[in-house]
């Protein structure tokens, strides 16, 4: 199955914690601090792979994680940096924040490689906190937390021209005649399930053309596979309506064009406003008795600036004139490819791993609040609370982790006591 959409969870590497240690050498009984820095966490990187044309690699695996940085060591040893994770995607993939659907990166054009989540910085070892007043610092900086994000990957086909039309109007037949693409062709009453791309070469220049799977009424509301198909039209510069001019299945070609434009308008008005051409297909099946459907199409749409070309995709009649018309229209359009601008910046909305802790009132004394959690216990072990600098460092840790806000929500008042692993503090704002 063609996979052009996937939802995955990505996580960068956590920075390694700084280390607390002191020199212990013969004849140096009271050596200074020598705790090393933690290593940097790995980044999450997306990279275009020209050999891929689907997002199939992300259909069965949902979580992707870069490596954490290692903790610093004794004797000023720096922890090893975590390895980056590189996720390969086909060109044209748009990476969006899953909940808001805001664009993080568009992997097309010049953007072939992008860091989406940065790894956490490594924490500084206690060697950095030695001062004349504090020569034996017993604390080090913890590594910066990882970032985690759920992202939506969508492959939006990159083509100059998009073929649109209802199922079974001859789009696949036309594409197979004018390009090297080989779509499956038969008299189906359902539709192609994936876009087919082909390159058209004409004397006045070539272009890339995409057979967008057949639309149905209600496609803009997600009926059938509507949204999955419509997203592939977003990058195209020119739209070619292919209609069954002979009405071999009883469809009205004029009505079909209005219905498709209505779906395009409902999905994205900007797409509906792009230049259009009408290919009146199956002219080899038109009988001369009765109204000429091609003349009716021209009378309806050419006054609106939309040219109509009668063709037969089966016999090839009129196809050359249509291709020249498409090329001329492309030459009048802006040549800049449609690239989606970044709207969501993960570094501004840092999604960190949850800091596990609890804030509870003491059963015997309602003015005592007990705060517990493995990270808090670890920080207390690192921090020298007797020094002004160490105490300020620990207080900043409580604020950045949201613990102070949580205590206020629990109802703590000035003068109440905060108890953490044998330490008691008076609470003041």
C-alpha positions as a printed NumPy array, in Angstrom:
array([[  0.   ,   0.   ,   0.   ],
       [  1.143,   3.54 ,  -0.761],
       [  1.931,   5.239,   2.571],
       [  1.917,   9.023,   2.399],
       [  1.105,   9.822,   6.011],
       [  2.495,   8.729,   9.372],
       [  2.304,   9.874,  12.983],
       [  5.402,   9.22 ,  15.095],
       [  6.954,  10.236,  18.42 ],
       [ 10.492,  11.61 ,  18.306],
       [ 12.761,  12.236,  21.283],
       [ 16.183,  13.831,  21.445],
       [ 18.895,  12.654,  23.827],
       [ 19.144,  13.959,  27.383],
       [ 22.349,  15.751,  28.323],
       [ 24.622,  13.804,  30.683],
       [ 24.84 ,  15.034,  34.274],
       [ 27.945,  16.787,  35.523],
       [ 29.998,  14.77 ,  38.035],
       [ 30.924,  15.494,  41.649],
       [ 34.359,  14.185,  42.632],
       [ 37.61 ,  15.363,  44.225],
       [ 41.278,  14.604,  43.585],
       [ 42.496,  11.736,  45.712],
       [ 46.206,  11.287,  45.193],
       [ 49.135,  10.276,  47.341],
       [ 50.442,  13.257,  49.272],
       [ 47.341,  15.271,  48.184],
       [ 44.879,  14.431,  50.971],
       [ 42.533,  17.346,  50.251],
       [ 42.618,  17.739,  46.48 ],
       [ 40.332,  20.139,  44.661],
       [ 37.188,  19.291,  42.668],
       [ 37.754,  17.334,  39.45 ],
       [ 34.248,  16.288,  38.371],
       [ 33.909,  16.197,  34.571],
       [ 31.128,  17.578,  32.386],
       [ 28.302,  15.46 ,  30.995],
       [ 28.075,  14.676,  27.283],
       [ 25.631,  16.323,  24.885],
       [ 22.439,  14.416,  24.014],
       [ 21.895,  13.315,  20.42 ],
       [ 19.785,  15.345,  17.95 ],
       [ 16.801,  14.13 ,  15.914],
       [ 17.574,  14.881,  12.265],
       [ 15.368,  14.45 ,   9.186],
       [ 17.101,  13.908,   5.845],
       [ 15.789,  13.549,   2.295],
       [ 16.43 ,  10.177,   0.651],
       [ 15.984,  10.461,  -3.129],
       [ 15.492,   6.698,  -3.321],
       [ 12.353,   6.733,  -1.17 ],
       [  8.899,   7.574,  -2.481],
       [  6.673,   6.572,   0.465],
       [  6.6  ,   6.907,   4.24 ],
       [  6.256,   3.142,   4.614],
       [  9.196,   2.946,   7.052],
       [  7.106,   4.809,   9.641],
       [  3.891,   2.822,   9.45 ],
       [  4.887,   0.009,  11.812],
       [  7.352,   1.727,  14.14 ],
       [  6.19 ,   4.784,  16.048],
       [  8.933,   5.814,  18.476],
       [ 12.367,   7.112,  17.491],
       [ 14.921,   8.213,  20.068],
       [ 18.396,   9.71 ,  19.917],
       [ 21.031,   8.562,  22.419],
       [ 21.462,  10.232,  25.817],
       [ 24.771,  11.864,  26.721],
       [ 26.908,  10.081,  29.301],
       [ 27.577,  11.407,  32.785],
       [ 30.884,  13.131,  33.403],
       [ 33.58 ,  11.206,  35.246],
       [ 36.378,  11.655,  37.751],
       [ 39.627,  13.427,  36.875],
       [ 37.843,  15.947,  34.669],
       [ 36.715,  13.214,  32.25 ],
       [ 34.062,  14.485,  29.841],
       [ 31.068,  12.185,  29.309],
       [ 30.617,  10.855,  25.759],
       [ 28.145,  12.689,  23.525],
       [ 24.995,  10.788,  22.555],
       [ 24.611,   9.658,  18.939],
       [ 22.197,  11.553,  16.67 ],
       [ 19.322,   9.695,  15.029],
       [ 18.822,  10.417,  11.301],
       [ 15.345,   9.704,   9.911],
       [ 15.229,   9.327,   6.112],
       [ 12.127,  10.618,   4.3  ],
       [ 11.16 ,  11.079,   0.638],
       [ 11.469,  14.524,  -0.909],
       [  8.288,  16.517,  -0.419],
       [  7.648,  15.317,   3.146],
       [  6.186,  17.974,   5.428],
       [  6.823,  17.538,   9.162],
       [  4.09 ,  19.01 ,  11.378],
       [  3.363,  19.173,  15.095],
       [  0.665,  16.512,  15.44 ],
       [ -1.868,  18.401,  17.545],
       [ -1.805,  21.839,  15.906],
       [ -0.71 ,  20.64 ,  12.422],
       [  1.7  ,  23.593,  12.291],
       [  4.654,  23.088,   9.944],
       [  8.027,  22.336,  11.556],
       [  9.937,  21.537,   8.364],
       [  9.28 ,  21.069,   4.653],
       [ 11.793,  18.581,   3.272],
       [ 11.886,  19.864,  -0.282],
       [ 13.809,  22.309,  -2.465],
       [ 17.084,  23.328,  -0.814],
       [ 16.065,  21.879,   2.549],
       [ 17.527,  18.374,   2.34 ],
       [ 18.554,  17.965,   5.989],
       [ 17.159,  19.588,   9.14 ],
       [ 17.655,  19.193,  12.887],
       [ 14.113,  19.062,  14.296],
       [ 14.885,  18.352,  17.976],
       [ 18.163,  19.317,  19.613],
       [ 19.761,  17.112,  22.241],
       [ 20.137,  18.436,  25.775],
       [ 23.363,  20.159,  26.813],
       [ 25.621,  18.261,  29.174],
       [ 25.759,  19.473,  32.776],
       [ 28.916,  21.056,  34.178],
       [ 30.99 ,  19.101,  36.695],
       [ 31.783,  20.442,  40.144],
       [ 35.222,  21.622,  38.957],
       [ 33.451,  24.69 ,  37.487],
       [ 31.96 ,  25.793,  40.811],
       [ 35.126,  26.174,  42.86 ],
       [ 35.678,  29.678,  44.196],
       [ 37.96 ,  31.239,  46.789],
       [ 35.082,  31.064,  49.26 ],
       [ 33.842,  27.603,  48.191],
       [ 36.842,  25.41 ,  47.397],
       [ 35.047,  22.066,  47.751],
       [ 31.723,  22.412,  45.856],
       [ 29.611,  19.303,  46.405],
       [ 27.205,  19.954,  43.582],
       [ 27.249,  19.709,  39.801],
       [ 24.854,  20.775,  37.087],
       [ 22.362,  18.169,  35.849],
       [ 22.174,  17.6  ,  32.109],
       [ 19.514,  19.462,  30.132],
       [ 16.381,  17.316,  29.684],
       [ 15.441,  15.654,  26.401],
       [ 12.787,  17.082,  24.094],
       [  9.912,  14.861,  23.01 ],
       [  7.365,  15.621,  20.335],
       [  4.628,  13.835,  18.417],
       [  4.87 ,  14.772,  14.756],
       [  2.762,  14.138,  11.69 ],
       [  4.616,  13.324,   8.468],
       [  2.776,  14.032,   5.229],
       [  4.149,  13.422,   1.761],
       [  2.932,  16.154,  -0.587],
       [  3.911,  15.275,  -4.147],
       [  6.176,  17.772,  -5.921],
       [  4.889,  18.324,  -9.453],
       [  4.382,  21.296, -11.781],
       [  1.025,  20.05 , -13.045],
       [ -1.753,  18.183, -11.277],
       [ -4.341,  16.163, -13.201],
       [ -7.718,  16.336, -11.49 ],
       [-10.99 ,  14.698, -12.362],
       [-13.561,  12.191, -11.239],
       [-12.699,   8.476, -11.369],
       [-12.598,   6.796, -14.759],
       [-12.302,   9.933, -16.915],
       [ -8.977,   8.824, -18.443],
       [ -6.304,  10.483, -16.318],
       [ -4.143,   7.361, -16.034],
       [ -4.456,   6.668, -19.769],
       [ -3.414,  10.245, -20.554],
       [ -0.439,  10.084, -18.173],
       [  0.785,   6.801, -19.648],
       [  0.642,   8.302, -23.15 ],
       [  2.568,  11.513, -22.439],
       [  5.121,  10.32 , -19.843],
       [  7.238,   7.344, -18.847],
       [  4.894,   6.584, -15.925],
       [  3.147,   3.225, -16.053],
       [ -0.036,   3.467, -14.016],
       [ -2.426,   0.509, -13.856],
       [ -5.197,   1.186, -16.362],
       [ -8.593,  -0.482, -16.575],
       [-12.259,   0.476, -16.641],
       [-12.451,   0.736, -12.855],
       [-15.358,   2.365, -11.088],
       [-13.091,   2.978,  -8.136],
       [ -9.883,   4.957,  -8.387],
       [ -6.108,   4.899,  -8.425],
       [ -4.947,   4.785,  -4.792],
       [ -1.663,   6.655,  -5.139],
       [ -0.428,   9.608,  -7.181],
       [  1.503,   8.672, -10.311],
       [  4.338,  10.997, -11.332],
       [  5.768,  11.369, -14.815],
       [  8.066,  13.727, -16.749],
       [  6.739,  15.287, -19.957],
       [  9.236,  16.429, -22.602],
       [  8.068,  18.907, -25.217],
       [  9.954,  21.032, -27.725],
       [  9.258,  24.149, -25.647],
       [ 10.388,  22.585, -22.358],
       [  9.629,  19.745, -19.966],
       [  7.621,  19.54 , -16.762],
       [  6.572,  17.079, -14.052],
       [  2.967,  15.953, -14.078],
       [  1.048,  14.091, -11.355],
       [ -2.102,  12.031, -11.753],
       [ -3.936,  12.966,  -8.555],
       [ -6.234,  10.07 ,  -7.59 ],
       [ -9.844,  10.559,  -8.644],
       [-11.87 ,  12.941,  -6.533],
       [-15.42 ,  12.434,  -5.346],
       [-18.028,  14.809,  -3.977],
       [-17.364,  15.521,  -0.318],
       [-13.612,  14.968,  -0.72 ],
       [-12.828,  18.286,   0.998],
       [-14.72 ,  17.024,   4.059],
       [-12.669,  13.854,   4.122],
       [-15.255,  11.648,   2.411],
       [-13.602,   8.57 ,   0.958],
       [ -9.887,   9.305,   0.767],
       [-10.511,  12.983,   0.057],
       [ -7.914,  14.665,   2.285],
       [ -5.258,  12.083,   1.396],
       [ -5.717,  12.919,  -2.296],
       [ -6.193,  16.66 ,  -2.035],
       [ -2.953,  17.234,  -0.144],
       [ -1.004,  16.212,  -3.258],
       [ -2.455,  19.139,  -5.22 ],
       [ -1.008,  21.69 ,  -2.783],
       [  2.382,  21.993,  -4.514],
       [  1.189,  22.03 ,  -8.134],
       [  1.38 ,  25.283, -10.121],
       [ -1.191,  24.433, -12.8  ],
       [ -4.298,  22.228, -12.625],
       [ -5.543,  20.255, -15.627],
       [ -9.173,  19.135, -15.433],
       [ -9.7  ,  15.946, -17.373],
       [-13.373,  15.344, -18.132],
       [-15.266,  12.696, -20.045],
       [-16.571,  14.901, -22.853],
       [-18.491,  11.982, -24.388],
       [-20.354,  11.309, -21.109],
       [-19.769,   7.586, -21.594],
       [-20.952,   6.952, -18.028],
       [-23.696,   9.535, -18.003],
       [-21.679,  12.282, -16.28 ],
       [-22.085,  15.933, -17.289],
       [-18.55 ,  17.315, -17.993],
       [-19.522,  20.945, -17.221],
       [-21.099,  19.927, -13.928],
       [-18.022,  17.806, -13.093],
       [-15.665,  20.805, -13.371],
       [-17.868,  22.936, -11.121],
       [-18.076,  20.141,  -8.553],
       [-14.295,  19.622,  -8.472],
       [-13.624,  23.355,  -8.186],
       [-16.116,  23.466,  -5.32 ],
       [-14.152,  20.694,  -3.526],
       [-10.85 ,  22.52 ,  -4.148],
       [-12.323,  25.794,  -2.878],
       [-13.592,  24.094,   0.283],
       [-10.224,  22.419,   0.939],
       [ -7.974,  25.399,   0.178],
       [ -9.167,  28.509,  -1.724],
       [ -5.585,  29.272,  -2.774],
       [ -5.45 ,  26.01 ,  -4.762],
       [ -8.756,  26.695,  -6.511],
       [ -7.376,  30.077,  -7.646],
       [ -4.401,  28.549,  -9.501],
       [ -4.34 ,  28.565, -13.332],
       [ -6.453,  25.824, -14.942],
       [ -6.814,  24.087, -18.279],
       [ -9.59 ,  21.725, -19.374],
       [ -8.805,  18.552, -21.318],
       [-12.03 ,  17.345, -22.926],
       [-11.157,  13.639, -23.18 ],
       [-12.761,  10.718, -25.024],
       [-13.569,  12.815, -28.108],
       [-13.188,   9.603, -30.131],
       [-16.45 ,   8.444, -28.516],
       [-18.48 ,  11.576, -29.381],
       [-21.194,  11.03 , -31.981],
       [-22.139,  13.86 , -34.334],
       [-25.881,  13.649, -33.723],
       [-26.833,  16.15 , -31.033],
       [-25.079,  18.968, -29.14 ],
       [-21.287,  19.25 , -29.395],
       [-20.049,  18.846, -25.764],
       [-16.669,  20.432, -26.559],
       [-18.358,  23.573, -27.923],
       [-20.493,  23.647, -24.763],
       [-17.399,  23.426, -22.557],
       [-15.677,  26.206, -24.491],
       [-18.728,  28.469, -24.291],
       [-18.937,  27.919, -20.539],
       [-15.285,  28.235, -19.496],
       [-13.202,  30.078, -22.115],
       [-14.879,  33.447, -21.327],
       [-13.571,  32.861, -17.766],
       [ -9.994,  32.466, -19.052],
       [ -9.876,  28.662, -18.868],
       [ -8.869,  27.164, -22.231],
       [-10.459,  23.914, -23.425],
       [ -8.487,  21.357, -25.459],
       [-10.346,  18.447, -27.087],
       [ -8.245,  15.247, -26.826],
       [ -8.387,  11.501, -27.047],
       [ -5.977,   9.867, -24.609],
       [ -6.514,   6.539, -26.402],
       [ -5.725,   7.664, -29.968],
       [ -3.447,  10.595, -29.065],
       [ -5.49 ,  13.139, -31.009],
       [ -5.08 ,  16.688, -29.636],
       [ -2.603,  15.617, -26.943],
       [  0.353,  17.511, -28.444],
       [ -1.625,  20.768, -28.553],
       [ -2.672,  20.281, -24.924],
       [  0.933,  19.762, -23.775],
       [  2.054,  22.942, -25.583],
       [ -0.801,  24.816, -23.9  ],
       [  0.247,  23.524, -20.466],
       [  3.869,  24.538, -21.074],
       [  2.841,  28.058, -22.159],
       [  0.685,  28.436, -19.034],
       [  3.552,  27.231, -16.82 ],
       [  5.848,  29.824, -18.404],
       [  3.436,  32.559, -17.268],
       [  3.248,  31.199, -13.698],
       [  5.746,  31.905, -10.93 ],
       [  8.553,  29.342, -11.221],
       [  9.224,  29.207,  -7.475],
       [  8.146,  25.839,  -6.103],
       [  5.551,  25.831,  -3.336],
       [  7.46 ,  25.397,  -0.056],
       [  5.642,  25.511,   3.264],
       [  7.059,  27.999,   5.763],
       [  7.963,  26.925,   9.292],
       [  5.203,  27.763,  11.782],
       [  6.181,  25.696,  14.83 ],
       [  9.536,  26.001,  16.585],
       [ 10.236,  23.101,  18.976],
       [ 13.039,  24.98 ,  20.739],
       [ 10.53 ,  27.676,  21.8  ],
       [  8.09 ,  25.123,  23.188],
       [ 10.493,  22.866,  25.047],
       [  8.728,  19.579,  25.697],
       [ 10.815,  17.912,  28.326],
       [ 10.62 ,  14.582,  29.979],
       [  8.343,  14.716,  33.029],
       [ 10.061,  15.568,  36.281],
       [  8.731,  12.955,  38.732],
       [  7.874,  14.45 ,  42.117],
       [  5.021,  14.702,  44.628],
       [  3.872,  17.568,  46.868],
       [  1.815,  16.505,  49.928],
       [  0.806,  18.038,  53.28 ],
       [  2.031,  16.397,  56.447],
       [ -0.83 ,  14.522,  58.126],
       [  0.129,  15.753,  61.58 ],
       [  0.955,  19.354,  60.677],
       [ -0.906,  21.127,  57.817],
       [  1.819,  23.815,  57.692],
       [  4.454,  21.262,  56.6  ],
       [  4.667,  20.329,  52.904],
       [  6.616,  17.215,  51.922],
       [  8.246,  17.225,  48.476],
       [  9.685,  13.96 ,  47.162],
       [ 11.018,  12.581,  43.918],
       [ 14.137,  10.777,  42.645],
       [ 15.468,  13.837,  40.814],
       [ 15.057,  16.033,  43.885],
       [ 16.895,  13.493,  46.005],
       [ 19.684,  13.359,  43.447],
       [ 19.959,  17.156,  43.294],
       [ 20.156,  17.402,  47.071],
       [ 23.059,  14.951,  46.956],
       [ 24.821,  17.171,  44.424],
       [ 24.159,  20.513,  46.052],
       [ 25.938,  22.194,  48.919],
       [ 23.06 ,  24.019,  50.574],
       [ 25.411,  25.706,  53.063],
       [ 26.799,  27.936,  50.314],
       [ 24.811,  30.875,  48.981],
       [ 25.617,  29.893,  45.395],
       [ 24.613,  26.265,  45.955],
       [ 21.333,  27.236,  47.595],
       [ 20.496,  29.637,  44.737],
       [ 21.32 ,  26.854,  42.248],
       [ 18.901,  24.458,  44.016],
       [ 16.18 ,  27.094,  44.235],
       [ 16.444,  27.739,  40.492],
       [ 16.126,  23.995,  39.905],
       [ 12.858,  23.948,  41.902],
       [ 11.515,  26.927,  39.957],
       [ 12.455,  25.637,  36.474],
       [ 10.986,  22.225,  37.278],
       [  7.609,  23.768,  38.197],
       [  7.871,  22.504,  41.8  ],
       [  7.42 ,  25.942,  43.374],
       [  4.261,  26.512,  41.291],
       [  2.95 ,  23.115,  42.365],
       [  3.501,  23.969,  46.049],
       [  1.522,  27.189,  45.61 ],
       [ -1.316,  25.254,  44.002],
       [ -1.268,  22.935,  47.022],
       [ -1.905,  25.978,  49.226],
       [  1.493,  26.73 ,  50.764],
       [  1.725,  30.064,  52.593],
       [  4.673,  32.217,  53.639],
       [  6.268,  30.827,  56.786],
       [  5.177,  27.236,  56.089],
       [  7.82 ,  24.514,  56.134],
       [  9.054,  22.557,  53.09 ],
       [ 10.534,  19.18 ,  53.936],
       [ 12.756,  17.305,  51.471],
       [ 14.666,  14.183,  52.454],
       [ 15.669,  15.352,  55.935],
       [ 16.064,  19.028,  54.995],
       [ 13.575,  21.601,  56.308],
       [ 13.178,  25.038,  54.676],
       [ 10.964,  27.99 ,  55.503],
       [  8.91 ,  29.057,  52.502],
       [  9.022,  32.726,  51.456],
       [  8.082,  34.198,  48.074]])
